[in-house]
């Protein structure tokens, strides 16, 4: 008699349990419906209705991602592109990768179908596509850290070359040089921070939804439709993917992989630079920082901590190092639950995002109080994280 598998040795497909309830024909039907809506996008009459394009992008990207993800899961299983359990990881069963492909396809098709193309949009799409290609290769066979970093620099260069640059300093040669340098730091920092947050079920996907939602709300309040369309595409594609990536009573059926996390981080970072925040320089700096606060805080904290402890001694060590010292790891240790840690990180991100939106029409005194409030909220989470780290 063949012995039953031990609980300590999960079957390779345990993480994908329950997919039988979502048959292949349902994926085909959803993708067909999305195809009809994509064709419908070419007819210009409906686009004059206020908010119609926002809704079209959101629905189409969501349908494509939701219909395509089960296909990607089966493909990754068939060819063996799986994330295997390890001591530094929180999952206990081999889990399909390449989830970022479903999000990338859904996002790109929704944008292209609506003819949202200018020089800057093309540059962002080209840079993001490069990162997706490198990420997919890395999910299959590990790519050296310096190659991935070169790809990120190339993607950032394409975006900066199109004119998507921070404008914080006076327009002179030294001011332009500082702005370009800060833009590179911002794009690469947020891209890698998102990759770092892809360590628990649904965490990076949910944070992308929250961040893009606040970018979209800001775009709506400040009449920046192009920024809003991009945000809608990210929200829709991530919402379509999330049910497979974050399940309360079962492990994730698929992970974003490097292709998905770097794609989302890069596009969100580029959108923040592309957006026109406010004439008040305080709001111009504070609002995007608050929306992206979770990423900035975690990246800064682990970098300082790893250098101080000698775990990271060079730039390449910083890129290659993988540990269990992130914000969500410490909160999970404190709360005794990965799911609760993820939900608490979501709450922090929403709290900071609400403060950022309130800044849009705030006067100087009100803006200062909102920023002070955000500082105290961040301090509370720093205390919680420290307790979890012990």
FENCORFEN-V369740 format. One record per pair of residues at least 6 apart in sequence whose C-alpha atoms are under 7 Angstrom apart, sorted by sequence separation. I is the first residue (numbers start at 1). J is the second residue. D is the distance in Angstrom with one decimal. If there is no record, write none. Layout:
BEGIN
i:I j:J d:D
i:I j:J d:D
END
This chain:
BEGIN
i:47 j:53 d:5.9
i:76 j:82 d:6.8
i:85 j:91 d:5.9
i:169 j:175 d:4.9
i:197 j:203 d:6.5
i:198 j:204 d:4.9
i:219 j:225 d:6.3
i:246 j:252 d:5.5
i:278 j:284 d:5.3
i:306 j:312 d:5.4
i:307 j:313 d:6.4
i:312 j:318 d:5.6
i:332 j:338 d:5.0
i:335 j:341 d:6.8
i:85 j:92 d:5.3
i:197 j:204 d:5.4
i:245 j:252 d:4.5
i:277 j:284 d:5.1
i:85 j:93 d:5.9
i:219 j:227 d:5.9
i:220 j:228 d:6.6
i:244 j:252 d:6.0
i:245 j:253 d:5.9
i:359 j:367 d:5.6
i:84 j:93 d:6.8
i:85 j:94 d:6.1
i:219 j:228 d:5.2
i:244 j:253 d:5.3
i:245 j:254 d:5.6
i:332 j:341 d:4.9
i:84 j:94 d:4.6
i:169 j:179 d:6.6
i:194 j:204 d:6.3
i:244 j:254 d:6.3
i:245 j:255 d:6.2
i:331 j:341 d:5.3
i:83 j:94 d:5.5
i:84 j:95 d:6.7
i:168 j:179 d:6.5
i:216 j:227 d:6.8
i:82 j:94 d:5.8
i:83 j:95 d:5.2
i:167 j:179 d:6.1
i:216 j:228 d:4.5
i:82 j:95 d:5.1
i:83 j:96 d:6.2
i:166 j:179 d:5.4
i:328 j:341 d:5.9
i:82 j:96 d:4.3
i:83 j:97 d:6.3
i:134 j:148 d:6.8
i:165 j:179 d:6.8
i:166 j:180 d:6.9
i:328 j:342 d:6.7
i:81 j:96 d:6.0
i:82 j:97 d:5.5
i:165 j:180 d:6.3
i:216 j:231 d:5.2
i:355 j:370 d:6.1
i:81 j:97 d:6.0
i:215 j:231 d:6.3
i:216 j:232 d:6.7
i:272 j:288 d:6.6
i:166 j:183 d:5.8
i:328 j:345 d:7.0
i:165 j:183 d:5.9
i:213 j:231 d:6.5
i:77 j:96 d:6.0
i:212 j:231 d:4.9
i:76 j:96 d:5.5
i:131 j:151 d:6.5
i:76 j:97 d:6.4
i:130 j:151 d:6.9
i:131 j:152 d:6.8
i:76 j:98 d:6.9
i:212 j:234 d:6.5
i:213 j:235 d:6.6
i:352 j:374 d:6.4
i:37 j:60 d:6.7
i:73 j:96 d:5.9
i:212 j:235 d:6.1
i:302 j:325 d:7.0
i:302 j:326 d:6.6
i:130 j:155 d:6.9
i:209 j:234 d:6.9
i:34 j:60 d:5.5
i:72 j:98 d:6.9
i:209 j:235 d:4.9
i:72 j:99 d:6.8
i:128 j:155 d:6.8
i:127 j:155 d:3.9
i:156 j:184 d:6.3
i:298 j:326 d:6.5
i:34 j:63 d:6.0
i:127 j:156 d:6.9
i:209 j:238 d:6.3
i:298 j:327 d:6.1
i:34 j:64 d:6.1
i:69 j:99 d:6.7
i:127 j:158 d:6.3
i:156 j:187 d:6.6
i:31 j:63 d:6.8
i:127 j:159 d:6.9
i:30 j:63 d:6.1
i:31 j:64 d:5.7
i:69 j:102 d:5.6
i:205 j:238 d:6.0
i:68 j:102 d:5.8
i:123 j:158 d:5.6
i:124 j:159 d:5.6
i:31 j:67 d:5.6
i:123 j:159 d:5.2
i:152 j:188 d:6.6
i:30 j:67 d:5.3
i:65 j:102 d:5.3
i:205 j:242 d:6.5
i:65 j:103 d:5.7
i:98 j:136 d:6.6
i:28 j:67 d:6.9
i:120 j:159 d:6.8
i:123 j:162 d:6.3
i:27 j:67 d:4.2
i:202 j:242 d:6.5
i:27 j:68 d:6.4
i:65 j:106 d:5.4
i:64 j:106 d:5.2
i:97 j:139 d:6.9
i:120 j:162 d:5.2
i:119 j:162 d:6.2
i:120 j:163 d:6.8
i:202 j:245 d:5.2
i:120 j:164 d:6.7
i:201 j:245 d:5.9
i:202 j:246 d:4.4
i:227 j:271 d:6.7
i:61 j:106 d:4.6
i:201 j:246 d:5.2
i:61 j:107 d:5.7
i:227 j:275 d:6.5
i:61 j:110 d:5.6
i:60 j:110 d:6.2
i:201 j:252 d:5.8
i:57 j:110 d:5.4
i:331 j:384 d:7.0
i:334 j:387 d:6.8
i:331 j:385 d:5.8
i:334 j:388 d:4.3
i:294 j:349 d:6.1
i:330 j:385 d:5.4
i:333 j:388 d:5.3
i:208 j:264 d:6.8
i:212 j:268 d:6.9
i:204 j:261 d:6.9
i:331 j:388 d:5.6
i:291 j:349 d:7.0
i:327 j:385 d:6.3
i:330 j:388 d:4.4
i:81 j:140 d:6.0
i:293 j:352 d:7.0
i:330 j:389 d:5.1
i:291 j:352 d:5.9
i:290 j:352 d:5.2
i:291 j:353 d:4.6
i:195 j:258 d:6.6
i:198 j:261 d:6.5
i:290 j:353 d:6.0
i:291 j:356 d:6.2
i:195 j:261 d:4.9
i:290 j:356 d:5.6
i:194 j:261 d:5.7
i:195 j:262 d:5.7
i:194 j:262 d:6.6
i:287 j:356 d:4.4
i:192 j:262 d:6.7
i:42 j:113 d:6.9
i:191 j:262 d:5.3
i:194 j:265 d:5.2
i:41 j:113 d:6.1
i:287 j:359 d:6.6
i:41 j:114 d:5.9
i:191 j:265 d:4.1
i:38 j:113 d:5.9
i:190 j:265 d:5.6
i:191 j:266 d:4.8
i:190 j:266 d:6.8
i:283 j:359 d:6.3
i:283 j:360 d:6.9
i:15 j:93 d:6.1
i:14 j:93 d:6.5
i:15 j:94 d:6.9
i:187 j:266 d:6.1
i:190 j:269 d:6.1
i:15 j:95 d:5.8
i:211 j:291 d:6.3
i:12 j:93 d:6.2
i:13 j:94 d:6.9
i:211 j:292 d:7.0
i:11 j:93 d:7.0
i:12 j:94 d:5.2
i:187 j:269 d:5.4
i:10 j:93 d:5.7
i:186 j:269 d:6.9
i:187 j:270 d:6.5
i:194 j:295 d:6.9
i:193 j:295 d:5.5
i:190 j:295 d:6.5
i:193 j:299 d:5.9
i:166 j:273 d:5.9
i:165 j:273 d:6.2
i:164 j:273 d:6.3
i:90 j:200 d:6.8
i:164 j:274 d:5.5
i:139 j:257 d:6.4
i:139 j:258 d:6.5
i:138 j:258 d:7.0
i:136 j:258 d:6.9
i:110 j:233 d:6.6
i:135 j:258 d:4.7
i:136 j:259 d:5.3
i:135 j:259 d:3.8
i:107 j:233 d:5.2
i:133 j:259 d:7.0
i:107 j:234 d:6.2
i:132 j:259 d:4.4
i:131 j:259 d:6.5
i:132 j:260 d:6.9
i:107 j:237 d:5.9
i:106 j:237 d:5.7
i:131 j:262 d:6.5
i:132 j:263 d:6.0
i:131 j:263 d:6.2
i:103 j:237 d:5.2
i:103 j:238 d:6.4
i:128 j:263 d:5.5
i:103 j:241 d:7.0
i:128 j:266 d:6.6
i:128 j:267 d:6.6
i:203 j:342 d:5.8
i:207 j:346 d:6.5
i:214 j:353 d:6.2
i:218 j:357 d:6.4
i:210 j:350 d:6.7
i:124 j:267 d:6.9
i:99 j:254 d:6.1
i:99 j:255 d:5.5
i:100 j:256 d:4.7
i:96 j:253 d:7.0
i:97 j:254 d:5.8
i:98 j:255 d:6.9
i:99 j:256 d:4.3
i:100 j:257 d:6.3
i:95 j:253 d:6.5
i:96 j:254 d:4.9
i:97 j:255 d:5.0
i:98 j:256 d:6.0
i:99 j:257 d:6.3
i:95 j:254 d:5.8
i:96 j:255 d:6.3
i:97 j:256 d:6.2
i:98 j:257 d:5.5
i:100 j:259 d:5.3
i:101 j:260 d:6.7
i:95 j:255 d:7.0
i:97 j:257 d:5.2
i:100 j:260 d:3.4
i:98 j:259 d:6.9
i:99 j:260 d:6.4
i:57 j:229 d:6.9
i:61 j:233 d:5.8
i:65 j:237 d:5.2
i:69 j:241 d:6.4
i:58 j:232 d:5.1
i:62 j:236 d:4.2
i:66 j:240 d:4.1
i:145 j:319 d:6.4
i:54 j:229 d:5.6
i:57 j:232 d:6.2
i:58 j:233 d:5.5
i:61 j:236 d:5.0
i:62 j:237 d:4.6
i:65 j:240 d:4.8
i:66 j:241 d:5.6
i:145 j:320 d:6.1
i:57 j:233 d:5.6
i:61 j:237 d:4.8
i:65 j:241 d:5.6
i:58 j:235 d:6.8
i:59 j:236 d:6.3
i:62 j:239 d:6.1
i:63 j:240 d:6.4
i:54 j:232 d:6.2
i:58 j:236 d:4.5
i:62 j:240 d:4.5
i:73 j:254 d:6.4
i:88 j:323 d:6.4
i:15 j:251 d:5.4
i:88 j:324 d:6.3
i:15 j:252 d:5.9
i:16 j:253 d:4.2
i:15 j:253 d:5.0
END
